[in-house]
Amino acid sequence: MSCAEVTAALQQHPEDENLFFSWAQGFMSGLNTELLKRGETDLNELPFDAQKQSISAYCKGNPHAPYFEAVFKLYDRMRHDQGLPNYEQTWQQPH
């Protein structure tokens, strides 16, 4: 789904925000699983409300972007804030 589609869906059904956010948490947990030996991201360090706001702000500024991109940008932001390399840089490091 695009950010615009998610935003429109949430305008019609704001009670579904937690469903989308649960998906976002699952997506980021999946990314973490791949990085367990290379420095996983603490998904609880940034409060959930701030995470939701970050996704929403990205989607408002990038309505044609896929929703997962907003989540991925949040994930990389949290990695940066925790002193970890971004996801792509992690995969470029030798194993």
Phi and psi restraints in degrees (value plus and minus 20) as a CYANA .aco file:
   2 SER   PHI    -102.4   -62.4
   2 SER   PSI     143.3   183.3
   3 CYS   PHI     -78.2   -38.2
   3 CYS   PSI     -60.1   -20.1
   4 ALA   PHI     -81.9   -41.9
   4 ALA   PSI     -60.1   -20.1
   5 GLU   PHI     -86.5   -46.5
   5 GLU   PSI     -61.2   -21.2
   6 VAL   PHI     -85.8   -45.8
   6 VAL   PSI     -64.9   -24.9
   7 THR   PHI     -79.1   -39.1
   7 THR   PSI     -64.2   -24.2
   8 ALA   PHI     -83.9   -43.9
   8 ALA   PSI     -62.5   -22.5
   9 ALA   PHI     -82.1   -42.1
   9 ALA   PSI     -60.6   -20.6
  10 LEU   PHI     -92.8   -52.8
  10 LEU   PSI     -47.1    -7.1
  11 GLN   PHI     -87.8   -47.8
  11 GLN   PSI     -56.6   -16.6
  12 GLN   PHI     -98.8   -58.8
  12 GLN   PSI     -53.4   -13.4
  13 HIS   PHI    -158.5  -118.5
  13 HIS   PSI      54.4    94.4
  14 PRO   PHI     -79.5   -39.5
  14 PRO   PSI     -42.3    -2.3
  15 GLU   PHI     -87.5   -47.5
  15 GLU   PSI     -33.2     6.8
  16 ASP   PHI    -105.5   -65.5
  16 ASP   PSI     -18.7    21.3
  17 GLU   PHI     -75.5   -35.5
  17 GLU   PSI     -61.8   -21.8
  18 ASN   PHI     -87.6   -47.6
  18 ASN   PSI     -47.6    -7.6
  19 LEU   PHI     -86.2   -46.2
  19 LEU   PSI     -67.0   -27.0
  20 PHE   PHI     -84.8   -44.8
  20 PHE   PSI     -61.0   -21.0
  21 PHE   PHI     -88.4   -48.4
  21 PHE   PSI     -54.2   -14.2
  22 SER   PHI     -82.6   -42.6
  22 SER   PSI     -60.5   -20.5
  23 TRP   PHI     -81.9   -41.9
  23 TRP   PSI     -64.4   -24.4
  24 ALA   PHI     -79.3   -39.3
  24 ALA   PSI     -63.6   -23.6
  25 GLN   PHI     -84.2   -44.2
  25 GLN   PSI     -59.8   -19.8
  26 GLY   PHI     -84.6   -44.6
  26 GLY   PSI     -60.5   -20.5
  27 PHE   PHI     -81.8   -41.8
  27 PHE   PSI     -67.0   -27.0
  28 MET   PHI     -87.4   -47.4
  28 MET   PSI     -54.5   -14.5
  29 SER   PHI     -83.8   -43.8
  29 SER   PSI     -58.4   -18.4
  30 GLY   PHI     -83.3   -43.3
  30 GLY   PSI     -61.4   -21.4
  31 LEU   PHI     -81.9   -41.9
  31 LEU   PSI     -60.3   -20.3
  32 ASN   PHI     -82.3   -42.3
  32 ASN   PSI     -58.3   -18.3
  33 THR   PHI     -77.7   -37.7
  33 THR   PSI     -58.5   -18.5
  34 GLU   PHI     -89.2   -49.2
  34 GLU   PSI     -41.8    -1.8
  35 LEU   PHI    -127.1   -87.1
  35 LEU   PSI      -8.1    31.9
  36 LEU   PHI     -71.0   -31.0
  36 LEU   PSI     -59.5   -19.5
  37 LYS   PHI    -111.6   -71.6
  37 LYS   PSI     -20.7    19.3
  38 ARG   PHI    -139.7   -99.7
  38 ARG   PSI      -9.5    30.5
  39 GLY   PHI      84.9   124.9
  39 GLY   PSI      67.9   107.9
  40 GLU   PHI     -97.6   -57.6
  40 GLU   PSI     136.2   176.2
  41 THR   PHI    -107.6   -67.6
  41 THR   PSI     114.7   154.7
  42 ASP   PHI     -99.3   -59.3
  42 ASP   PSI      84.3   124.3
  43 LEU   PHI     -95.1   -55.1
  43 LEU   PSI     -28.3    11.7
  44 ASN   PHI    -121.7   -81.7
  44 ASN   PSI     -24.4    15.6
  45 GLU   PHI     -86.8   -46.8
  45 GLU   PSI     -57.5   -17.5
  46 LEU   PHI    -114.9   -74.9
  46 LEU   PSI     104.8   144.8
  47 PRO   PHI     -73.6   -33.6
  47 PRO   PSI     126.1   166.1
  48 PHE   PHI     -76.3   -36.3
  48 PHE   PSI     -59.6   -19.6
  49 ASP   PHI     -81.5   -41.5
  49 ASP   PSI     -58.2   -18.2
  50 ALA   PHI     -88.6   -48.6
  50 ALA   PSI     -56.2   -16.2
  51 GLN   PHI     -84.9   -44.9
  51 GLN   PSI     -65.5   -25.5
  52 LYS   PHI     -81.1   -41.1
  52 LYS   PSI     -61.2   -21.2
  53 GLN   PHI     -85.0   -45.0
  53 GLN   PSI     -58.7   -18.7
  54 SER   PHI     -83.1   -43.1
  54 SER   PSI     -65.2   -25.2
  55 ILE   PHI     -83.2   -43.2
  55 ILE   PSI     -66.0   -26.0
  56 SER   PHI     -81.0   -41.0
  56 SER   PSI     -64.4   -24.4
  57 ALA   PHI     -83.6   -43.6
  57 ALA   PSI     -62.2   -22.2
  58 TYR   PHI     -82.5   -42.5
  58 TYR   PSI     -64.4   -24.4
  59 CYS   PHI     -84.2   -44.2
  59 CYS   PSI     -58.6   -18.6
  60 LYS   PHI     -84.1   -44.1
  60 LYS   PSI     -57.3   -17.3
  61 GLY   PHI    -101.8   -61.8
  61 GLY   PSI     -36.8     3.2
  62 ASN   PHI    -157.9  -117.9
  62 ASN   PSI      44.3    84.3
  63 PRO   PHI     -81.6   -41.6
  63 PRO   PSI     -45.2    -5.2
  64 HIS   PHI    -108.6   -68.6
  64 HIS   PSI     -27.8    12.2
  65 ALA   PHI     -91.6   -51.6
  65 ALA   PSI     129.5   169.5
  66 PRO   PHI     -87.7   -47.7
  66 PRO   PSI     127.0   167.0
  67 TYR   PHI     -75.9   -35.9
  67 TYR   PSI     -59.5   -19.5
  68 PHE   PHI     -80.8   -40.8
  68 PHE   PSI     -47.4    -7.4
  69 GLU   PHI     -85.4   -45.4
  69 GLU   PSI     -59.2   -19.2
  70 ALA   PHI     -81.7   -41.7
  70 ALA   PSI     -60.9   -20.9
  71 VAL   PHI     -88.5   -48.5
  71 VAL   PSI     -62.0   -22.0
  72 PHE   PHI     -83.4   -43.4
  72 PHE   PSI     -59.5   -19.5
  73 LYS   PHI     -83.3   -43.3
  73 LYS   PSI     -61.0   -21.0
  74 LEU   PHI     -81.3   -41.3
  74 LEU   PSI     -65.1   -25.1
  75 TYR   PHI     -78.6   -38.6
  75 TYR   PSI     -67.9   -27.9
  76 ASP   PHI     -85.4   -45.4
  76 ASP   PSI     -55.1   -15.1
  77 ARG   PHI     -82.4   -42.4
  77 ARG   PSI     -64.4   -24.4
  78 MET   PHI     -84.6   -44.6
  78 MET   PSI     -58.5   -18.5
  79 ARG   PHI     -81.1   -41.1
  79 ARG   PSI     -65.7   -25.7
  80 HIS   PHI     -79.7   -39.7
  80 HIS   PSI     -68.1   -28.1
  81 ASP   PHI     -82.3   -42.3
  81 ASP   PSI     -44.2    -4.2
  82 GLN   PHI    -116.4   -76.4
  82 GLN   PSI     -10.6    29.4
  83 GLY   PHI      55.4    95.4
  83 GLY   PSI       0.7    40.7
  84 LEU   PHI    -123.2   -83.2
  84 LEU   PSI     131.9   171.9
  85 PRO   PHI     -88.1   -48.1
  85 PRO   PSI     135.9   175.9
  86 ASN   PHI     -85.9   -45.9
  86 ASN   PSI     147.3   187.3
  87 TYR   PHI     -76.4   -36.4
  87 TYR   PSI     -66.9   -26.9
  88 GLU   PHI     -83.2   -43.2
  88 GLU   PSI     -62.5   -22.5
  89 GLN   PHI     -82.6   -42.6
  89 GLN   PSI     -53.9   -13.9
  90 THR   PHI     -81.9   -41.9
  90 THR   PSI     -58.0   -18.0
  91 TRP   PHI     -97.0   -57.0
  91 TRP   PSI     -36.3     3.7
  92 GLN   PHI    -105.8   -65.8
  92 GLN   PSI     -32.3     7.7
  93 GLN   PHI     -96.0   -56.0
  93 GLN   PSI     126.8   166.8
  94 PRO   PHI     -83.2   -43.2
  94 PRO   PSI     126.7   166.7
